[in-house]
Amino acid sequence: MAAIDQHFGPRWADRLILTHDKTVVRGEVLIDGKGIITGAAVPTWKHLIHDQSHNRDVTGKPRMSDWREWRGHVYPLLGAVSV
């Protein structure tokens, strides 16, 4: 949780969910290094790929490479947001 606090702040740490099957979690945005997410459900979230060498072949999805720039990638996916 320290990394979440450091990069996003304590308000976002309370919103973090860790799970094996990400498709069953309802949400707005999933930031993940895995290029293709599969599971038991149809995801409700928008997938933002955290750029890694193993996912560079995946195209057509938003991508970020630097956690310091997360706001510039997440906020457009959310539309209007209150911080």
N, C-alpha and C positions, 0 to 999 in steps of 0.2 A: 504494500500500500504506500510505502514511502515514495516510490517512483511516481505514482498517481498524484500524490500530494504535491510533489516537486514540480511536475509538468502541468497539472491541471488545477491544483488547489483542492482544499479539503471538501468543498461543496461537491466536486465531481467524484471524489473517492467514495462517498456514500452512495453513488449511483452505479458503481462498478459491480458487474456480475461475472463470476467465473463459472464456466460450465463445460461439459464435454460436448454437448449437442447445442450449438449456438442457434440453430434454427427454431428451437422451442422458446427462445427468449423474445418477448415483444420489446420493441424499442424503435428508435428513430434512425440511429447510425451505428454500424458495427465497424470498428477500426481493427483490422486483422492483417497479419502477414500471409495468411493462407489465401491463395488466389481464387480457389473455388471452394465454396462452403456447401456441404451436403449434410442432410440429417433427416429427422422424422417429420418435419413440418415445412411449410412454405414460409420463408422469412418475411417478416413485416418491416424489417429495417433496410436501409440503404447501405451497401457495402463500400467502405472506403479502404482501399488496399494500402497497407504500409509497405512501401517498396522494399523488396529484398531480391537477391539474385535468383532465388528459386521461384519467384512469381512474375518475372518480367515477360513471360510469354502470354500472360493474361492481358487482354485488351478490352476496351469498351467500358471500363469501370474507373471511377475517380481514384487517384493515387496520390499519396504524399510520401515524401522521403525524409522529412525532418519534423520531429515532434514539436519543435518550437513554433512551427507554422500551422499547428492543428486548427486554430480558429479560422484561418483563411480557407481551409478545406471543409470543416464541419459546418460552419454557419451557413454557407450557401446551400448545403444539403438540407438544412433544417428550415430555411426560409427565415422569417422574422423570429428572433429569439430574445428572450429577456435574460440577461446575465446577472 
